[in-house]
Amino acid sequence: GEDVEQSLFLSVREGDSSVINCTYTDSSSTYLYWYKQEPGAGLQLLTYIFSNMDMKQDQRLTVLLNKKDKHLSLRIADTQTGDSAIYFCAEIPNYGGSQGNLIFGKGTKLSVKP
Amino acid sequence: DAGVIQSPRHEVTEMGQEVTLRCKPISGHDYLFWYRQTMMRGLELLIYFNNNVPIDDSGMPEDRFSAKMPNASFSTLKIQPSEPRDSAVYFCASSIVGGRYGYTFGSGTRLTVV
């Protein structure tokens, strides 16, 4: 079935790199996403990666995709206290020109210590 | 564009009362989604619409929940009668192109049923 797994918590020191990991089960997923949720707010799309890519970089964010292992990671360089939030991995299974549903992991709560 | 707008931001109601949550999607987006977020179950898709037509309502918990989209700029999620276990944050999201570029979420409605 469709399931997205993430570890629930990650704690890092300010200035260090954070790596948030995710595994998904639907090998036909074409797009994979990372969302950020700050306290009391909705989900904000951070970045997405197409399944024919291995890596995508956007400023301090690097997304790595290992399609063979169905593993997705988000690396945040030079992590700041403002990066403290919950990060959700999501996939759209069976996207084939028709609408699929975004399936979310349970989220990883990132805590950044000064 | 002001983004996806949800109202109210907070709702406290007594068990048995009817609750109506509202959503205005981004203009031009042809998909609209209702999600529910709880600590125990994470993010759950309740229902989604394409061009105002409900496509998949399999996530709606039970008959007490109903959703409508009378036009492209407005949707409602109604719970009647409400129960304490319905307490959660309800998010509306909208998208275009089958969600390829991700969904845009509203800030959510925090519902508390006492």
Interface residues (C-beta under 8 A of the other chain):
Chain A: Y31 Y33 Y35 G40 A41 G42 L43 Q44 L45 Y48 F88 I92 Y95 G97 S98 Q99 G100 N101 L102 F104 G105 K106 G107
Chain B: V4 Y31 F33 G42 L43 L45 Y48 N50 I55 D56 F91 A93 G98 G99 R100 Y101 G102 Y103 T104 F105 G106 S107 G108
